Amino acid sequence: MRTINIGLTEEQRQGVINLLNQDLADAYVLIVKTKKYHWDVVGPQFRSLHELWEEHYEKLTENIDALAERIRALGGFPVGTMEGFLKIATLKEHSGDVPLATGMVAQLGENHEQVIRNLRDHVDQCSEQFHDEGTSDFLTGLMEEHEQMAWMLRSFIEGQALEPSGVQPSTEMKTPVGV
């Protein structure tokens, strides 16, 4: 293989590749959980969660491909087996566990928050330790996408009705204050 000369040493590139492979492994564990819950959710929130999780796993699929391509661009090889993913992932499987819809939402939310914490740390390492601003920027973008997904999940289980229970909302138009 031709020597890669992109302003990073072999040690720097390998350090970044290792971080990216961990992020890839976490993304795979998360997509498997998201798909599983997409298939298994039941109850009154079925349709909204089924559709939300479809959006999430489609975005995760794009992110997985981008992570693998970033690893290749740096001269590395992405982990590509479930055994390999499970060895280095920080997220854990919940085999045989099919919680209620709210439990599914909570678990996925916690997983996204773990990924966000990992990405935040990896952004810092890429910038400060490995001097790879390109990967740092790339991971910042992924982190922002996970923040969006985590917010959606938190909002689902933390949502409150705008009107107290039993009170019907007014149908008359109100002028906002200051207008």
C-alpha positions as CSV (number, residue, x, y, z in Angstrom):
1,M,0.0,0.0,0.0
2,R,1.2,3.5,-0.9
3,T,2.3,5.7,2.1
4,I,-0.4,8.1,3.2
5,N,0.9,11.6,3.6
6,I,-2.0,13.8,4.8
7,G,-0.1,15.6,7.6
8,L,-0.8,13.0,10.3
9,T,1.6,10.4,11.5
10,E,0.8,6.7,11.3
11,E,0.3,6.8,15.1
12,Q,-2.1,9.7,14.9
13,R,-4.1,8.1,12.1
14,Q,-4.2,4.8,13.9
15,G,-5.4,6.5,17.1
16,V,-8.2,8.2,15.2
17,I,-9.1,5.0,13.4
18,N,-9.4,3.2,16.7
19,L,-11.8,5.9,18.0
20,L,-13.8,5.8,14.7
21,N,-14.1,2.0,14.9
22,Q,-15.5,2.3,18.5
23,D,-18.0,4.8,17.2
24,L,-18.9,2.5,14.3
25,A,-19.4,-0.4,16.8
26,D,-21.7,1.7,19.0
27,A,-23.7,2.8,15.9
28,Y,-24.2,-0.9,14.9
29,V,-25.4,-1.9,18.4
30,L,-27.7,1.2,18.4
31,I,-29.2,0.5,14.9
32,V,-29.9,-3.2,15.9
33,K,-31.7,-2.0,19.0
34,T,-33.6,0.7,17.1
35,K,-34.7,-1.8,14.4
36,K,-35.7,-4.4,17.1
37,Y,-37.9,-1.8,18.9
38,H,-39.2,-0.6,15.6
39,W,-40.5,-4.1,14.9
40,D,-41.7,-4.9,18.5
41,V,-43.3,-1.8,19.7
42,V,-47.0,-2.1,20.6
43,G,-49.6,0.1,22.2
44,P,-51.2,3.5,21.6
45,Q,-47.9,5.0,20.5
46,F,-47.2,2.3,18.0
47,R,-47.5,4.4,14.8
48,S,-45.6,7.5,16.1
49,L,-42.7,5.4,17.5
50,H,-42.6,3.0,14.5
51,E,-42.2,6.0,12.2
52,L,-39.8,7.8,14.5
53,W,-37.5,4.8,14.8
54,E,-37.6,4.3,11.0
55,E,-36.3,7.9,10.7
56,H,-33.6,7.1,13.3
57,Y,-32.4,3.9,11.8
58,E,-32.3,5.5,8.3
59,K,-30.1,8.3,9.7
60,L,-27.9,5.7,11.6
61,T,-27.5,3.8,8.4
62,E,-26.1,6.9,6.7
63,N,-23.8,7.6,9.7
64,I,-22.5,4.0,9.7
65,D,-21.5,4.3,6.1
66,A,-19.9,7.7,6.7
67,L,-17.9,6.3,9.7
68,A,-16.7,3.3,7.6
69,E,-15.7,5.6,4.8
70,R,-13.8,8.0,7.1
71,I,-11.9,5.0,8.5
72,R,-10.9,4.0,4.9
73,A,-10.0,7.5,4.0
74,L,-7.5,7.5,6.9
75,G,-6.0,4.2,5.6
76,G,-7.7,1.9,8.1
77,F,-10.2,-0.9,7.9
78,P,-13.6,-0.7,9.6
79,V,-14.6,-3.5,11.9
80,G,-17.2,-5.5,10.0
81,T,-18.5,-8.3,12.2
82,M,-21.0,-8.4,15.1
83,E,-18.3,-10.2,17.2
84,G,-15.9,-7.3,16.5
85,F,-18.6,-4.7,17.2
86,L,-19.6,-6.2,20.5
87,K,-15.9,-6.4,21.6
88,I,-15.3,-2.7,21.3
89,A,-18.7,-1.1,21.7
90,T,-19.6,0.8,24.8
91,L,-23.3,0.1,24.3
92,K,-24.6,-3.3,25.4
93,E,-27.2,-5.6,23.9
94,H,-30.4,-6.3,25.9
95,S,-31.0,-9.9,24.5
96,G,-34.4,-11.2,25.2
97,D,-35.5,-7.9,26.8
98,V,-38.6,-6.4,25.1
99,P,-39.7,-3.6,27.4
100,L,-42.9,-1.6,27.1
101,A,-42.9,1.3,24.6
102,T,-41.8,3.9,27.3
103,G,-39.0,1.5,28.3
104,M,-37.9,1.2,24.7
105,V,-37.8,5.0,24.4
106,A,-35.8,5.4,27.6
107,Q,-33.2,2.7,26.7
108,L,-32.7,4.2,23.2
109,G,-32.5,7.7,24.7
110,E,-29.8,6.6,27.2
111,N,-27.9,4.9,24.4
112,H,-27.9,8.0,22.3
113,E,-26.7,10.0,25.4
114,Q,-23.9,7.5,25.9
115,V,-22.9,7.9,22.2
116,I,-23.0,11.7,22.6
117,R,-20.6,11.5,25.6
118,N,-18.3,9.2,23.7
119,L,-18.3,11.5,20.6
120,R,-17.7,14.6,22.7
121,D,-14.6,12.8,24.2
122,H,-13.5,11.6,20.7
123,V,-13.8,15.1,19.3
124,D,-11.5,16.4,22.0
125,Q,-9.0,13.5,21.4
126,C,-9.0,13.9,17.7
127,S,-8.3,17.6,18.0
128,E,-6.0,17.8,21.0
129,Q,-4.2,14.4,21.0
130,F,-4.1,13.5,17.3
131,H,-4.4,16.9,15.7
132,D,-7.0,15.7,13.2
133,E,-9.4,18.6,12.9
134,G,-11.1,17.0,9.9
135,T,-12.2,14.0,12.0
136,S,-13.0,16.3,14.9
137,D,-15.4,18.3,12.7
138,F,-16.9,15.1,11.3
139,L,-17.6,13.7,14.7
140,T,-19.1,17.0,15.9
141,G,-21.6,16.7,13.1
142,L,-22.5,13.1,14.2
143,M,-22.8,14.3,17.8
144,E,-25.3,17.0,16.8
145,E,-27.4,14.4,15.0
146,H,-27.4,12.1,18.1
147,E,-28.3,15.1,20.2
148,Q,-31.3,15.7,18.0
149,M,-32.4,12.0,18.2
150,A,-31.9,12.0,22.0
151,W,-34.0,15.1,22.4
152,M,-36.8,13.6,20.3
153,L,-36.8,10.5,22.6
154,R,-36.6,12.5,25.8
155,S,-39.5,14.7,24.6
156,F,-41.6,11.6,23.9
157,I,-41.4,10.4,27.5
158,E,-41.2,13.7,29.3
159,G,-44.1,15.4,27.4
160,Q,-46.9,17.0,29.4
161,A,-50.3,18.1,28.3
162,L,-50.5,21.8,27.8
163,E,-53.8,22.0,29.7
164,P,-54.5,20.3,33.0
165,S,-56.4,17.1,32.7
166,G,-60.1,17.5,32.3
167,V,-59.8,21.2,31.1
168,Q,-60.9,21.7,27.5
169,P,-58.7,24.2,25.6
170,S,-60.4,27.4,24.7
171,T,-61.5,27.8,21.1
172,E,-61.4,31.6,21.1
173,M,-58.4,33.3,19.5
174,K,-56.2,35.1,22.0
175,T,-53.9,38.0,21.0
176,P,-50.3,37.3,22.1
177,V,-49.0,39.7,24.7
178,G,-47.1,42.7,23.2
179,V,-48.8,42.5,19.8
